[in-house]
């Protein structure tokens, strides 16, 4: 069992493989995908995912945008510098360096779950200046209650155990465990998505990055800074999300001058994978309202 995914093997039938290439920036080799033409739109996935999360959405968006997607540090097919601490500031700065290397200035940015926090941090730090920020079931606030007191200490414990990623990857060979993980999101995704998540969670390197990201994730500073967010924020919420409480979006919107909430009935945490056409139409609508695309 390799500690890193092999592109020649695991990537041979990866979704949208023809759009893939590898770019060196911020001390690591990034897997990126680019497709389409038009205003630049950046897609950033959440903890434990990869570019496969956009497998159906990205081609739809490519009808109106030049789409750029990537695997976060240590995730999927992107490398990770030795001893890197996968904190929010580290990832935000590394992604900013990648965009600089690519000469990319996105006009619309879309982040799923923790990806929304990364993009909000970059906007606050003026590392990017998009006309619209779209959060898909974004994890923008610290967890409260029992989850807040349980998940972070557990993630830190797992991160301190060198063999834990290999154990989790080995356990994930049981299809029932993967099914349980996906069901916990409140979403029902297609077989190709299940296959890709299976490939990821059975790889010790990817699992280590996901655990490391959770162990080093601190949203307290972002929570304090959010009222100063300079970018209009659209909070897209799946009403059946079991990962990020849907009520969190209302709490965020109440604190920002330029924020709105769009609800997706009956969809879970992976709403963009369940209904890519509906989410693509919503993103295009937001882009038109922001003046990025011409009126319909």
ZARODO-293082 format. One line per 10 residues: number of its first residue (from 1); their letters; for each residue z, y, x of C-alpha. Coordinates in pm, 1 decimal, decimal comma. Layout:
! residues N
NUM> a> Z/Y/X | ...
***
This chain:
! residues 296
1> xxxxxxxxxx> 0,0/0,0/0,0 | -121,0/320,1/167,3 | 90,4/634,4/176,4 | -218,8/841,8/100,1 | -506,3/792,4/-138,8 | -834,0/701,8/30,9 | -1124,9/907,1/-103,3 | -1379,1/641,9/-6,4 | -1189,0/381,3/-206,9 | -977,7/545,3/-479,4
11> xxxxxxxxxx> -1213,9/841,0/-512,6 | -1538,1/649,0/-553,0 | -1525,3/674,9/-934,1 | -1302,0/981,1/-962,4 | -1383,5/1210,0/-1256,4 | -1636,6/1482,3/-1165,5 | -1671,3/1338,4/-814,3 | -2008,2/1512,2/-768,3 | -1825,2/1848,0/-784,3 | -1574,8/1749,5/-512,2
21> xxxxxxxxxx> -1546,2/1867,7/-154,6 | -1270,9/1911,4/105,0 | -1154,3/2242,7/251,5 | -904,5/2308,6/531,4 | -654,8/2589,5/468,0 | -282,2/2655,9/511,6 | -247,9/2364,3/751,1 | -379,1/2099,7/512,4 | -699,6/1941,7/385,9 | -750,7/2027,2/17,8
31> xxxxxxxxxx> -949,9/1837,2/-239,7 | -1130,1/2092,4/-455,5 | -1386,3/2070,6/-731,9 | -1631,9/2347,1/-821,3 | -1887,6/2357,2/-1101,2 | -2067,8/2595,6/-1333,1 | -2168,5/2960,4/-1301,6 | -2025,2/3288,9/-1423,6 | -1684,6/3457,7/-1385,3 | -1449,3/3255,0/-1167,1
41> xxxxxxxxxx> -1186,4/3052,3/-1353,4 | -910,6/2871,9/-1161,4 | -742,3/2555,1/-1291,8 | -403,0/2447,8/-1150,8 | -250,3/2117,6/-1261,0 | 119,3/2034,3/-1292,3 | 361,4/1810,4/-1104,8 | 235,6/1454,7/-1060,7 | -120,6/1524,2/-1179,3 | -449,1/1606,8/-1001,8
51> xxxxxxxxxx> -800,5/1733,9/-1071,9 | -853,5/1434,6/-1300,0 | -639,2/1617,3/-1556,2 | -937,4/1851,1/-1613,7 | -1196,3/1568,9/-1631,0 | -1326,9/1667,6/-1975,6 | -1213,4/2031,6/-1991,8 | -1372,2/2153,1/-1666,2 | -1733,6/2061,3/-1760,0 | -1688,5/2235,0/-2096,5
61> xxxxxxxxxx> -1557,8/2549,9/-1927,0 | -1844,2/2532,9/-1675,6 | -2077,3/2633,4/-1960,2 | -1927,4/2983,9/-1938,1 | -1748,6/3003,7/-1603,7 | -1765,1/2912,5/-1239,9 | -1476,7/2664,3/-1242,8 | -1252,8/2594,2/-943,4 | -996,1/2312,7/-959,5 | -785,5/2155,5/-684,6
71> xxxxxxxxxx> -524,5/1895,7/-603,6 | -190,7/2059,0/-518,0 | -32,4/1986,4/-175,8 | 46,2/1618,0/-137,8 | -103,3/1538,9/-478,6 | -414,1/1332,0/-536,0 | -643,5/1367,3/-236,2 | -492,1/1684,1/-83,4 | -288,7/1641,3/233,1 | 53,7/1778,4/315,2
81> xxxxxxxxxx> 184,3/1930,8/639,7 | 466,2/1734,0/799,5 | 812,3/1841,0/681,0 | 665,5/2081,4/424,3 | 913,0/2187,7/155,6 | 731,8/2180,0/-176,4 | 897,3/2487,3/-323,6 | 735,4/2731,3/-563,3 | 693,7/3002,7/-294,2 | 543,3/2753,8/-47,0
91> xxxxxxxxxx> 283,9/2623,0/-291,6 | 198,3/2971,0/-422,5 | 143,7/3099,9/-68,6 | -56,4/2792,8/34,2 | -281,7/2825,3/-269,7 | -333,2/3195,5/-193,8 | -445,7/3098,0/156,8 | -689,1/2845,1/13,0 | -838,2/3109,2/-216,6 | -869,0/3342,1/82,1
101> xxxxxxxxxx> -1052,4/3075,9/279,9 | -1288,5/3020,4/-12,8 | -1334,1/3394,1/-70,7 | -1233,7/3329,9/-430,7 | -1094,9/3596,2/-666,4 | -1042,9/3433,0/-1006,5 | -1074,0/3649,0/-1316,1 | -910,4/3391,0/-1542,7 | -638,0/3150,2/-1429,0 | -519,5/2847,3/-1625,8
111> xxxxxxxxxx> -211,0/2649,0/-1530,4 | -63,6/2338,7/-1685,9 | 314,6/2284,9/-1680,3 | 436,5/2371,7/-1326,4 | 86,5/2500,9/-1251,3 | 156,5/2792,3/-1485,9 | 466,3/2883,4/-1282,2 | 261,6/2877,2/-960,5 | 3,9/3114,4/-1107,0 | 268,9/3345,9/-1253,5
121> xxxxxxxxxx> 434,1/3364,9/-909,6 | 100,4/3450,2/-748,5 | 34,1/3724,0/-1005,6 | 381,5/3871,4/-955,3 | 333,5/3870,1/-578,0 | -11,5/4032,2/-617,1 | -174,2/3739,0/-439,8 | -421,8/3720,5/-728,2 | -518,6/3978,8/-991,4 | -681,6/3797,9/-1283,4
131> xxxxxxxxxx> -752,0/3961,0/-1617,3 | -590,6/3672,4/-1805,7 | -327,3/3408,1/-1732,2 | -322,8/3107,5/-1965,4 | -22,8/2875,6/-1963,4 | -83,7/2526,7/-2104,3 | 261,0/2394,0/-2199,3 | 386,9/2595,5/-1905,3 | 720,1/2518,1/-1738,3 | 820,4/2878,3/-1672,2
141> xxxxxxxxxx> 1198,3/2870,3/-1724,0 | 1476,4/2659,8/-1569,9 | 1579,5/2354,9/-1767,5 | 1900,7/2401,9/-1963,1 | 2164,2/2168,4/-2103,9 | 2177,7/1802,3/-2006,1 | 1821,2/1792,4/-1858,9 | 1901,8/2087,3/-1634,7 | 2214,1/1921,2/-1501,9 | 2056,0/1577,6/-1466,4
151> xxxxxxxxxx> 1693,6/1600,1/-1351,7 | 1728,7/1827,7/-1048,3 | 2019,3/1636,9/-886,1 | 1837,7/1309,9/-955,0 | 1514,7/1441,3/-799,2 | 1706,9/1560,8/-493,0 | 1872,2/1221,9/-461,3 | 1536,5/1044,2/-484,0 | 1384,3/1285,2/-229,2 | 1663,3/1198,9/14,7
161> xxxxxxxxxx> 1581,1/825,6/-4,8 | 1277,7/757,6/220,5 | 1187,3/429,3/49,9 | 1208,3/564,4/-305,8 | 837,6/666,2/-333,3 | 731,1/317,8/-225,0 | 969,9/160,2/-473,6 | 840,5/377,1/-759,0 | 478,6/305,8/-661,7 | 554,6/-66,6/-652,6
171> xxxxxxxxxx> 730,4/-56,6/-991,6 | 434,9/136,5/-1138,6 | 216,1/-171,5/-1098,1 | 378,8/-279,6/-1422,8 | 148,8/-137,9/-1696,9 | 445,6/-98,2/-1930,7 | 602,8/162,0/-1700,1 | 287,7/376,6/-1694,8 | 259,0/349,6/-2072,6 | 620,6/461,5/-2103,3
181> xxxxxxxxxx> 564,9/759,8/-1872,3 | 259,8/875,5/-2066,5 | 428,0/824,5/-2403,6 | 715,9/1044,0/-2287,8 | 476,3/1342,8/-2281,0 | 408,7/1318,9/-2653,7 | 35,5/1286,7/-2582,1 | -222,5/1015,5/-2641,7 | -498,8/1028,0/-2380,7 | -815,9/829,3/-2316,2
191> xxxxxxxxxx> -850,7/516,0/-2104,9 | -1005,7/705,5/-1811,2 | -704,7/934,7/-1798,5 | -468,0/638,3/-1806,2 | -664,3/477,1/-1522,4 | -637,9/788,2/-1305,4 | -267,0/838,1/-1369,5 | -221,5/471,9/-1279,8 | -401,7/522,6/-948,7 | -181,4/821,6/-869,2
201> xxxxxxxxxx> 157,7/679,3/-964,1 | 88,2/359,0/-767,3 | 38,3/557,9/-446,7 | 353,7/627,5/-245,3 | 221,0/950,8/-91,7 | 142,5/1103,8/-428,7 | 477,5/991,4/-570,3 | 659,2/1142,6/-269,9 | 488,4/1477,4/-331,0 | 578,8/1474,5/-699,7
211> xxxxxxxxxx> 942,8/1391,8/-621,8 | 952,0/1652,0/-344,4 | 812,4/1916,6/-576,5 | 1072,8/1841,9/-844,1 | 1353,7/1836,3/-587,3 | 1259,7/2178,5/-445,9 | 1166,1/2350,2/-773,2 | 1377,8/2654,7/-857,8 | 1261,2/2877,7/-1142,8 | 1562,2/3111,6/-1149,1
221> xxxxxxxxxx> 1389,9/3385,5/-946,5 | 1070,4/3351,5/-1151,2 | 1274,5/3386,1/-1469,3 | 1419,4/3713,7/-1341,1 | 1078,8/3845,4/-1235,6 | 873,4/3744,3/-1540,8 | 928,9/4071,7/-1732,9 | 735,6/4242,8/-1449,4 | 433,6/4013,8/-1483,4 | 128,7/4243,0/-1451,4
231> xxxxxxxxxx> -115,6/4001,2/-1615,3 | -159,9/3940,1/-1989,2 | -14,7/3596,8/-2060,8 | -126,8/3353,7/-2329,0 | 121,1/3071,7/-2388,5 | -57,1/2768,5/-2533,1 | 192,9/2523,5/-2680,0 | 148,8/2167,7/-2802,7 | 386,3/2128,5/-3094,6 | 452,4/1762,2/-3002,1
241> xxxxxxxxxx> 531,8/1834,5/-2633,9 | 823,7/1616,8/-2522,2 | 827,7/1743,5/-2163,0 | 864,8/2121,5/-2198,0 | 1044,3/2230,5/-2517,2 | 790,9/2424,0/-2731,0 | 1061,6/2681,4/-2808,2 | 1053,4/2786,3/-2442,6 | 725,6/2972,2/-2502,6 | 887,9/3191,3/-2766,3
251> xxxxxxxxxx> 1168,4/3275,8/-2522,5 | 915,6/3377,9/-2258,4 | 700,7/3579,8/-2500,9 | 1005,4/3771,5/-2624,7 | 1064,3/3904,3/-2274,0 | 710,8/4014,9/-2189,1 | 510,6/4309,6/-2314,8 | 173,6/4138,1/-2272,1 | 234,9/3788,4/-2402,6 | 120,3/3588,8/-2703,4
261> xxxxxxxxxx> 178,3/3231,9/-2822,4 | -95,8/2999,4/-2946,8 | 22,3/2673,3/-3103,6 | -169,3/2344,8/-3106,0 | -43,6/2126,7/-3393,0 | 20,2/1756,9/-3326,1 | -65,5/1775,5/-2954,0 | 171,3/1687,8/-2669,8 | 229,1/1796,6/-2311,8 | -120,3/1683,3/-2209,1
271> xxxxxxxxxx> -285,8/1877,2/-2491,7 | -582,3/1978,0/-2273,7 | -655,3/1609,3/-2215,9 | -613,9/1517,7/-2582,8 | -834,3/1795,9/-2721,8 | -1047,3/1941,9/-2440,5 | -1297,5/2097,6/-2681,1 | -1027,7/2282,7/-2875,0 | -856,3/2404,7/-2558,3 | -1190,4/2511,6/-2405,3
281> xxxxxxxxxx> -1269,4/2717,1/-2715,8 | -926,0/2879,0/-2696,6 | -974,7/2969,0/-2328,7 | -1317,1/3118,9/-2400,5 | -1162,9/3320,7/-2684,5 | -892,5/3458,7/-2453,6 | -1153,1/3542,2/-2189,1 | -1363,0/3732,9/-2443,2 | -1058,5/3929,5/-2560,2 | -980,2/4016,8/-2197,1
291> xxxxxx> -1334,9/4143,2/-2138,2 | -1417,6/3866,3/-1889,9 | -1689,2/3726,1/-2117,5 | -1910,8/3927,8/-2351,5 | -1828,6/3926,3/-2722,7 | -1972,8/3633,5/-2915,2
***
